[in-house]
Amino acid sequence: MGDRMSTFTGGVRLVLVIVILGVLTLAIAIPAAATQFSGGKGLTSVQFPSLLPPGALNVKLHGRFYATSIPGIPGRPGYTLSDASGAISFNFGFTRHVEVGLTQILYQDLNFSRLINPQQDQIPDDTYLRLKVGNYPFTLGNAYFKFGLMGQARIRTGLDDNIYLEPYVSHGLGSEIDVLLSYYVNPLYEENAPALHLNMGYLNHNDSPAGQGFLRASQEFTYGLAFVYPLKLVDFFLENHGSFFTKQPPLNAWSRENYIFATPGLTYKMFYGLNVTLAADFLLLKAKDTTVAPNRKNIPTDLSDYPNYPSWRGNLIVSLNPSTLFNRQPTFSKVEDPKTTRKLLRERKSLFEWVVDNQQGLEYIDVELEKIKAERKKAEQDLEKLKQEVGNP
């Protein structure tokens, strides 16, 4: 018990250190867009190094929207500016350490009202291919972490490559590599205890003129920091995400500046395999607007006082984990269902056997063994409670 308390205390101290470092990062950085519309285990922008079980499928529907009223100026009427995007993502657990994903942006609509042209909408928009390698646990002192990497490729399938209020993209095949790191306060219950998640990545837009090389393209470093506080049916979280350009896009591009967003939100666990996430992006820092004509000649009013990113955005995500031929899921079982608890116990047992067979670190084996014991004890308590309820109608 003393060792566990020491582990927990040491973990809390490390959480405070990481939070302080995160605050300092905000104070010195001028960052603006992160991984968007990704599936699997993660939040709106920050992704986790934990993977889906082998054979498991995750399907997510993503929605993002923004609207504001812009007053008119002499000779030009006011109007409502709106921007909305919708996407679907599929992630599949290939092995215990490899997960593949595909995201298709179904539509992207920038509307300058029905009375004023132009209208800019794309059906469909870009396609993203993702490969995540993760599920690698390790310890530093008494602190428990997981590590992973994620590679991304963006394929241009939309008509336009640069849209006002949206992250910068180019005609080229964009590529990104991200480092994923998570710290868990209680390693016995990773998803049921507070956790910190950190993403850091490099993005190359592959938009350099012909013959000038890969490093002459627009480039940026991305980051994401998130804290998750889970309850039985609701997880609360706070994300901070952004990026900064080391080589800015062309002068006539929208969204060529650095920004920081904060995203508070919650995830409601309707069933074991179905949950809904509601969140809102708030623009914390905005760099000076440096976009130059000709893009602005088609805008029906003066936008010099408005940033190239929205001041806020609403986010809605519906996540579904259905059964597949390779992995059975109690998708519509209640979270508190004893059958669900027993399934989780079997998964823990299978994971432990795999760890032993592959001779992983003894520290990780001890942690997983404690998880199995704790899950088994809880399952036995639930079973005993169920027997009492049946015996005493």
C-alpha positions in Angstrom: 0.0 0.0 0.0 2.9 2.3 0.8 4.5 1.8 -2.5 1.2 2.5 -4.3 0.7 5.7 -2.3 4.2 6.7 -3.2 3.5 6.0 -6.8 0.4 8.1 -6.8 2.0 11.0 -4.9 5.0 11.0 -7.3 2.5 10.9 -10.2 0.6 13.9 -8.9 3.9 15.9 -8.6 4.8 15.0 -12.1 1.4 16.2 -13.3 2.0 19.6 -11.7 5.4 19.8 -13.3 4.0 19.1 -16.8 1.1 21.5 -16.3 3.6 24.2 -15.3 5.7 23.5 -18.4 2.6 23.7 -20.5 1.8 27.1 -19.1 5.3 28.3 -19.8 5.0 26.9 -23.3 1.9 29.1 -23.8 3.8 32.1 -22.6 6.7 31.8 -25.0 5.1 30.2 -28.0 3.1 31.8 -30.8 1.6 28.7 -32.3 -2.2 27.4 -34.9 -3.6 24.2 -36.3 -3.3 20.6 -35.2 -4.3 17.1 -36.4 -8.0 17.4 -37.4 -10.8 14.8 -37.8 -8.7 11.9 -36.6 -10.3 8.6 -35.4 -9.3 6.0 -32.8 -8.4 6.9 -29.3 -8.1 10.7 -28.9 -9.9 14.0 -28.4 -10.8 16.7 -31.0 -7.1 17.4 -31.9 -4.9 15.6 -29.4 -4.3 11.9 -30.1 -3.4 9.1 -27.6 -0.6 6.5 -28.1 -3.0 3.8 -27.0 -4.4 1.7 -29.9 -7.6 -0.1 -30.7 -7.4 -3.9 -30.0 -6.4 -6.1 -32.9 -9.4 -6.5 -35.2 -11.4 -3.7 -33.7 -13.0 -0.9 -35.7 -13.7 2.7 -34.7 -16.0 4.9 -36.8 -16.3 8.6 -36.0 -18.5 11.3 -37.5 -17.0 14.8 -37.1 -18.8 18.2 -37.3 -17.3 21.6 -37.0 -19.0 25.0 -37.4 -18.6 28.8 -37.0 -20.8 31.8 -37.7 -20.6 35.5 -37.1 -22.3 38.7 -38.2 -20.2 41.2 -40.1 -21.5 44.8 -40.2 -21.7 46.5 -43.6 -19.5 49.4 -44.8 -20.3 52.2 -47.1 -21.2 50.7 -50.5 -21.3 47.1 -49.1 -24.0 45.6 -47.0 -23.5 43.5 -43.9 -23.9 39.8 -44.0 -23.6 36.6 -41.9 -20.3 34.7 -42.4 -20.5 31.0 -41.8 -18.1 28.1 -42.2 -18.9 24.4 -41.6 -17.1 21.1 -42.1 -18.1 17.4 -41.9 -15.9 14.3 -42.0 -16.0 10.6 -41.3 -13.0 8.6 -40.1 -12.3 4.8 -39.9 -9.6 3.3 -37.7 -8.7 -0.4 -37.6 -6.5 -2.2 -35.1 -4.2 -4.1 -37.3 -1.9 -5.5 -34.5 -1.3 -4.7 -30.9 1.2 -2.1 -32.0 -0.1 -0.9 -35.4 -3.4 0.9 -36.2 -4.4 2.2 -39.6 -6.8 5.1 -40.3 -8.6 6.9 -43.1 -10.4 10.2 -42.8 -12.6 11.6 -45.6 -13.8 15.2 -45.3 -17.3 14.9 -46.7 -18.0 18.6 -47.2 -16.5 22.0 -46.4 -18.8 25.0 -46.8 -17.7 28.6 -46.6 -20.8 30.7 -47.1 -20.9 34.5 -47.7 -24.7 34.3 -47.5 -27.0 33.3 -50.3 -27.3 36.8 -51.7 -23.6 37.6 -52.0 -21.0 35.8 -54.1 -18.8 33.9 -54.0 -19.9 30.8 -52.2 -17.2 28.3 -51.5 -18.2 24.7 -50.8 -16.5 21.4 -51.5 -18.1 18.0 -51.7 -16.0 16.1 -51.0 -12.9 17.7 -49.6 -9.5 16.3 -48.6 -8.6 12.7 -47.7 -6.2 11.8 -44.9 -4.3 8.5 -44.5 -2.9 7.7 -41.1 -0.6 5.0 -39.6 -0.2 4.9 -35.8 2.4 2.8 -34.1 2.0 2.8 -30.3 1.0 0.9 -27.1 4.5 1.1 -25.8 4.5 1.6 -22.0 7.5 2.6 -19.9 8.2 4.0 -16.4 10.3 6.9 -15.2 10.7 6.5 -11.5 7.2 5.9 -10.2 5.5 7.5 -13.2 3.8 5.4 -15.9 3.8 6.5 -19.5 2.8 5.3 -23.0 4.6 6.3 -26.2 3.7 6.2 -29.9 4.2 7.7 -33.3 1.7 8.7 -36.0 2.4 9.3 -39.6 -0.2 11.2 -41.8 -0.5 12.0 -45.5 -3.1 14.4 -46.9 -4.3 13.8 -50.4 -6.0 16.7 -52.3 -9.5 15.5 -53.3 -11.2 18.9 -53.0 -11.3 21.6 -55.7 -9.7 24.4 -53.8 -6.5 24.2 -51.8 -6.8 27.2 -49.5 -10.0 28.4 -47.9 -10.6 31.4 -45.6 -11.1 30.3 -41.9 -9.6 26.8 -42.5 -6.1 25.5 -41.9 -3.6 26.1 -44.7 -3.3 23.2 -47.2 -1.6 23.1 -50.6 -2.0 21.3 -53.9 0.9 19.0 -52.9 0.8 15.7 -51.0 1.1 17.0 -47.4 2.9 14.8 -44.8 3.2 14.9 -41.1 4.9 12.9 -38.3 3.7 13.2 -34.7 5.2 12.0 -31.4 2.5 10.8 -29.0 3.1 10.7 -25.2 0.7 10.0 -22.4 1.0 10.0 -18.6 -1.5 8.2 -16.4 -2.0 9.1 -12.8 -3.3 5.6 -12.0 -1.8 2.9 -14.3 -4.3 0.3 -13.0 -7.1 2.1 -14.8 -5.7 4.2 -17.7 -9.1 5.3 -19.0 -10.8 5.7 -15.7 -8.3 8.0 -14.0 -6.9 11.5 -14.8 -4.3 11.6 -17.5 -2.1 14.0 -19.5 -1.5 13.7 -23.2 1.2 15.5 -25.3 1.6 15.5 -29.1 4.4 17.1 -31.0 4.7 17.0 -34.8 6.4 18.2 -38.0 4.2 19.1 -41.1 5.5 19.7 -44.6 3.0 21.1 -47.1 5.1 20.0 -50.2 4.3 23.3 -52.0 7.7 24.4 -53.1 8.2 25.4 -56.8 9.3 22.6 -59.1 13.0 21.7 -58.7 13.5 23.6 -55.4 13.4 20.7 -53.1 11.4 19.4 -50.1 12.9 21.8 -47.6 11.8 24.9 -49.6 8.2 24.0 -49.0 5.9 25.6 -46.3 6.7 23.9 -43.0 5.3 24.0 -39.4 5.7 22.4 -36.1 2.5 21.3 -34.4 1.7 20.6 -30.8 -1.2 19.5 -28.6 -1.5 19.3 -24.8 -4.6 17.8 -23.1 -5.8 17.0 -19.6 -8.6 14.4 -19.1 -10.6 14.0 -16.0 -12.9 10.9 -16.4 -16.1 10.0 -14.4 -18.2 6.9 -14.9 -20.4 8.3 -17.7 -18.7 11.6 -18.6 -15.1 12.5 -19.4 -14.2 16.2 -19.0 -11.1 17.5 -20.9 -9.2 20.6 -21.8 -7.0 20.8 -24.9 -4.5 23.3 -26.0 -3.3 22.9 -29.5 -1.6 24.9 -32.2 1.5 25.2 -34.5 4.1 27.7 -35.7 5.4 28.0 -39.2 9.1 27.7 -39.7 8.6 28.6 -43.3 5.4 30.4 -44.1 3.0 29.7 -47.0 2.9 32.1 -50.0 1.8 35.7 -49.3 -1.6 35.2 -51.0 -2.5 32.3 -48.8 -5.1 32.4 -46.0 -4.1 31.1 -42.6 -0.4 31.7 -43.0 0.0 33.0 -39.4 0.6 31.3 -36.1 -2.2 30.8 -33.6 -3.1 29.0 -30.3 -6.5 27.4 -29.6 -7.9 26.2 -26.3 -10.6 23.5 -26.4 -12.7 22.6 -23.3 -15.2 19.8 -23.8 -16.8 16.6 -22.5 -17.5 13.1 -23.8 -20.8 11.4 -22.8 -20.5 7.6 -22.8 -24.0 6.6 -23.9 -23.0 2.9 -24.2 -19.9 0.8 -24.0 -19.2 1.4 -27.7 -21.0 4.6 -28.5 -20.2 8.1 -27.1 -20.7 11.7 -28.1 -18.2 14.5 -27.7 -19.1 18.2 -27.5 -16.3 20.8 -27.5 -15.5 24.4 -28.5 -12.3 25.9 -29.9 -11.4 29.4 -28.5 -8.7 31.5 -30.2 -6.2 32.5 -27.5 -3.5 34.3 -29.6 -3.6 35.7 -33.1 -0.7 36.9 -35.1 -0.9 39.9 -37.4 -2.8 39.2 -40.6 -0.2 39.1 -43.4 -2.3 37.8 -46.3 -2.0 39.9 -49.5 -4.3 40.2 -52.6 -5.4 38.7 -55.0 -7.5 36.5 -52.6 -9.1 39.5 -51.0 -10.5 40.9 -54.3 -13.4 38.4 -54.1 -14.4 39.1 -50.5 -17.6 41.2 -50.3 -16.4 43.3 -47.4 -13.4 44.6 -45.6 -11.9 41.8 -43.5 -8.8 43.6 -42.3 -10.0 43.6 -38.7 -10.8 39.9 -38.8 -8.2 37.1 -38.3 -7.6 34.3 -40.7 -8.9 31.9 -38.1 -12.3 32.0 -36.4 -12.5 33.4 -32.8 -14.4 30.3 -31.9 -15.6 27.0 -33.4 -18.1 24.4 -32.2 -17.2 20.7 -32.4 -19.4 17.6 -32.4 -18.1 14.0 -32.6 -20.0 10.8 -32.6 -17.8 7.7 -32.0 -18.9 4.1 -32.6 -17.0 0.9 -31.9 -19.0 -1.9 -33.7 -18.3 -5.6 -33.7 -16.2 -7.0 -36.6 -15.4 -10.5 -37.9 -12.2 -10.3 -35.9 -13.3 -8.5 -32.7 -16.6 -8.8 -30.9 -17.8 -5.7 -29.0 -20.7 -5.1 -26.6 -21.4 -1.9 -28.5 -24.8 -1.1 -27.0 -24.2 -2.5 -23.5 -24.4 -0.1 -20.7 -21.1 1.1 -19.2 -22.0 -0.4 -15.8 -23.2 -3.8 -17.2 -21.4 -6.7 -15.4 -21.0 -8.5 -18.7 -19.0 -5.6 -20.0 -16.8 -5.7 -16.9 -16.1 -9.4 -17.4 -15.2 -8.7 -21.1 -12.7 -6.1 -20.0 -11.3 -8.7 -17.5 -10.8 -11.2 -20.3 -9.1 -8.5 -22.4 -6.7 -7.8 -19.5 -6.0 -11.5 -19.1 -5.2 -11.9 -22.8 -2.9 -8.8 -22.7 -1.1 -10.2 -19.7 -0.5 -13.5 -21.4 0.8 -11.7 -24.5 3.2 -9.6 -22.4 4.6 -12.7 -20.7 5.0 -14.6 -24.0 6.9 -11.6 -25.5 9.1 -11.1 -22.4 8.3 -7.4 -21.9 9.7 -5.4 -18.9 9.0 -6.8 -15.4 7.6 -3.5 -14.3 4.9 -3.5 -17.0 4.1 -7.1 -16.1 3.6 -6.2 -12.5 1.3 -3.3 -13.5 -0.8 -5.4 -15.8 -1.1 -8.2 -13.1 -2.4 -5.7 -10.6 -4.9 -4.5 -13.2 -6.1 -8.1 -13.7 -6.5 -8.6 -10.0 -8.4 -5.4 -9.5 -10.7 -6.1 -12.4 -11.3 -9.6 -11.2 -12.1 -8.4 -7.7 -14.6 -5.8 -9.0 -16.2 -8.4 -11.3 -16.7 -10.8 -8.4 -18.3 -8.0 -6.3 -20.6 -7.2 -9.2 -21.5 -10.8 -9.5 -22.2 -11.2 -5.8 -24.4 -8.0 -5.9 -26.3 -9.5 -8.9 -26.9 -12.8 -7.0 -28.3 -10.8 -4.0 -30.6 -8.9 -6.2 -31.9 -12.1 -7.9 -32.3 -13.8 -4.5 -34.1 -10.9 -3.0 -36.7 -9.7 -5.5 
